[in-house]
Amino acid sequence: MSEPAVVVPKSNPELTPVVAVVMGSDSDWSVMTNASAALIEFGVAHEVEVVSAHRTPEKMIAFGREAAARGIRVIIAGAGGAAHLPGMLAAVTTLPVIGVPVPLGTLDGLDSLLSIVQMPAGVPVATVSIGGARNAGLLAVRILATTDPALATALAEFARQLEVTVAEKNTALQATLGRSVSKTSESGQSTL
């Protein structure tokens, strides 16, 4: 089995990958790069590899079975079409697997979504939206943050920044509409 590409944050090149970002084909990278970008944003070292459930089943099984021993704590698996990769990896590991339905020309990824989300009882795959690789990366960060206080703090700041962004967008919209942003008084009544 070839070695997966390892992506480590420039700020700490000594980190060992704790997330695996895998996809059924290199053509899926245009979607899955967003998972990698989210992990980089939070300084999470990860590996990236093409692992096909159908074309390289032995490699896929070995990858899933050996992931925990390599230090991997979460697997993000993107697949299109029949999209068996996330479920098959979940079948051979006890690590959390996050499935990303990759949209293809046919059915725009709905087939992938239905394939990934319909797992039998006992073999769970957390599934994000079609093309939702960024949320898959963020979900992996949340899983890791349950045992990493620094990541938990970074996530709290990330959430705070989302609130600031929404407030800024509301202010801009209200200005476009010619209104000032409403403020809520102590009585709970909106004032303009």
C-alpha positions as CSV (number, residue, x, y, z in Angstrom):
1,M,0.0,0.0,0.0
2,S,1.4,3.4,-0.9
3,E,1.8,6.0,1.8
4,P,-0.9,8.6,2.0
5,A,0.0,12.3,1.5
6,V,0.4,13.9,4.9
7,V,-0.8,17.5,5.5
8,V,0.6,19.2,8.6
9,P,0.1,22.8,9.7
10,K,3.1,25.0,9.0
11,S,3.1,26.2,12.6
12,N,3.8,22.7,13.9
13,P,5.3,20.4,11.3
14,E,6.0,17.7,13.9
15,L,2.3,16.7,14.3
16,T,1.2,13.2,13.5
17,P,-2.0,13.0,11.4
18,V,-5.1,12.3,13.4
19,V,-7.6,12.6,10.6
20,A,-7.7,10.7,7.3
21,V,-9.4,12.3,4.3
22,V,-10.0,9.7,1.7
23,M,-11.9,9.6,-1.5
24,G,-12.9,7.1,-4.1
25,S,-11.2,8.9,-7.0
26,D,-8.8,11.9,-7.5
27,S,-11.7,13.6,-9.3
28,D,-13.4,13.9,-5.9
29,W,-10.5,16.2,-4.6
30,S,-12.3,19.3,-6.0
31,V,-14.9,18.7,-3.3
32,M,-12.8,17.0,-0.6
33,T,-10.2,19.8,-0.6
34,N,-12.7,21.7,1.5
35,A,-12.4,19.2,4.3
36,S,-8.6,19.5,4.2
37,A,-8.9,23.3,4.2
38,A,-11.1,23.2,7.4
39,L,-8.6,20.9,9.1
40,I,-5.7,23.2,8.1
41,E,-7.6,26.2,9.4
42,F,-7.7,24.5,12.9
43,G,-4.1,23.2,12.7
44,V,-5.2,19.6,12.5
45,A,-2.6,17.3,10.8
46,H,-4.2,14.8,8.4
47,E,-3.5,12.4,5.6
48,V,-5.1,12.4,2.2
49,E,-5.4,9.4,0.0
50,V,-7.4,7.9,-2.9
51,V,-9.0,4.6,-1.7
52,S,-11.6,3.0,-3.9
53,A,-14.0,0.6,-2.4
54,H,-14.6,-1.1,-5.8
55,R,-11.3,-0.8,-7.6
56,T,-9.0,-1.5,-4.7
57,P,-11.1,-3.3,-2.1
58,E,-8.1,-5.0,-0.3
59,K,-6.3,-1.6,0.0
60,M,-9.6,-0.1,1.4
61,I,-9.9,-2.8,4.0
62,A,-6.3,-2.6,5.1
63,F,-6.6,1.2,5.2
64,G,-9.6,1.1,7.5
65,R,-8.2,-1.7,9.7
66,E,-4.8,0.0,10.2
67,A,-6.0,3.6,10.6
68,A,-6.2,3.6,14.4
69,A,-2.8,2.0,14.7
70,R,-1.4,4.9,12.7
71,G,-2.9,7.4,15.1
72,I,-5.9,8.3,13.1
73,R,-8.9,9.2,15.2
74,V,-11.5,10.2,12.6
75,I,-12.0,9.2,8.9
76,I,-13.6,11.5,6.4
77,A,-14.6,9.6,3.3
78,G,-16.0,11.2,0.2
79,A,-17.6,9.2,-2.6
80,G,-19.9,9.6,-5.6
81,G,-22.2,7.3,-7.4
82,A,-22.7,4.1,-5.5
83,A,-20.7,5.7,-2.7
84,H,-19.8,2.6,-0.8
85,L,-16.5,3.9,0.6
86,P,-17.7,5.5,3.8
87,G,-19.9,2.5,4.7
88,M,-17.3,-0.1,3.9
89,L,-14.7,1.8,6.0
90,A,-17.1,2.0,8.9
91,A,-17.6,-1.8,8.6
92,V,-13.8,-2.5,9.2
93,T,-13.0,0.1,11.9
94,T,-14.5,1.4,15.1
95,L,-13.2,4.9,14.4
96,P,-15.8,7.6,13.6
97,V,-16.4,7.8,9.8
98,I,-17.9,10.9,8.3
99,G,-19.3,10.4,4.8
100,V,-19.3,13.1,2.2
101,P,-21.7,12.5,-0.8
102,V,-19.8,13.8,-3.8
103,P,-22.0,15.2,-6.6
104,L,-21.6,13.7,-10.0
105,G,-23.3,14.6,-13.3
106,T,-26.1,12.0,-12.8
107,L,-28.6,12.8,-10.0
108,D,-26.4,15.6,-8.7
109,G,-25.2,13.5,-5.7
110,L,-28.6,12.4,-4.5
111,D,-27.7,8.8,-5.2
112,S,-24.5,9.2,-3.2
113,L,-26.3,10.8,-0.3
114,L,-28.9,8.0,-0.1
115,S,-26.2,5.4,-0.4
116,I,-24.1,6.8,2.4
117,V,-27.0,7.7,4.8
118,Q,-28.8,4.4,4.6
119,M,-26.4,2.3,6.7
120,P,-27.6,-0.8,8.6
121,A,-28.0,-0.6,12.4
122,G,-24.6,-1.1,14.1
123,V,-22.5,0.4,11.3
124,P,-22.9,4.1,11.7
125,V,-21.6,6.7,9.2
126,A,-22.1,10.4,10.1
127,T,-23.3,12.0,6.8
128,V,-23.0,15.6,5.8
129,S,-24.8,17.3,2.9
130,I,-24.0,16.7,-0.7
131,G,-20.7,18.3,-1.4
132,G,-20.5,19.2,2.3
133,A,-16.8,18.5,2.8
134,R,-16.1,21.7,4.8
135,N,-18.7,20.6,7.4
136,A,-17.1,17.2,7.4
137,G,-13.8,18.8,8.3
138,L,-15.5,20.9,11.0
139,L,-17.3,17.9,12.4
140,A,-14.0,16.1,12.6
141,V,-12.5,19.1,14.5
142,R,-15.5,19.0,16.9
143,I,-15.0,15.3,17.6
144,L,-11.3,15.9,18.3
145,A,-12.1,18.9,20.5
146,T,-13.9,16.7,23.0
147,T,-10.5,15.6,24.3
148,D,-8.4,18.7,23.2
149,P,-9.0,21.9,25.2
150,A,-7.0,24.0,22.7
151,L,-9.2,22.9,19.8
152,A,-12.4,23.4,21.9
153,T,-11.2,27.0,22.6
154,A,-10.5,27.5,18.9
155,L,-14.0,26.2,18.0
156,A,-15.6,28.6,20.5
157,E,-13.8,31.5,18.9
158,F,-14.8,30.2,15.4
159,A,-18.5,30.2,16.6
160,R,-18.1,33.7,18.0
161,Q,-16.7,34.9,14.6
162,L,-19.7,33.4,12.9
163,E,-22.0,35.5,15.1
164,V,-20.0,38.6,14.3
165,T,-20.2,37.8,10.6
166,V,-24.0,37.4,10.8
167,A,-24.4,40.7,12.7
168,E,-22.3,42.5,10.1
169,K,-24.3,41.0,7.3
170,N,-27.5,42.1,9.0
171,T,-26.2,45.6,9.4
172,A,-25.3,45.7,5.7
173,L,-28.7,44.4,4.7
174,Q,-30.5,46.9,6.9
175,A,-28.4,49.7,5.5
176,T,-29.3,48.6,2.0
177,L,-33.0,48.7,3.0
178,G,-32.5,52.1,4.5
179,R,-33.1,51.1,8.1
180,S,-31.0,51.1,11.2
181,V,-30.3,47.8,13.0
182,S,-32.9,47.2,15.6
183,K,-31.9,46.7,19.2
184,T,-33.8,44.8,21.8
185,S,-34.6,46.8,25.0
186,E,-34.5,45.3,28.5
187,S,-38.2,44.6,28.3
188,G,-37.6,42.4,25.2
189,Q,-39.3,44.9,22.9
190,S,-37.6,45.7,19.6
191,T,-36.7,49.3,19.1
192,L,-35.8,51.0,15.9
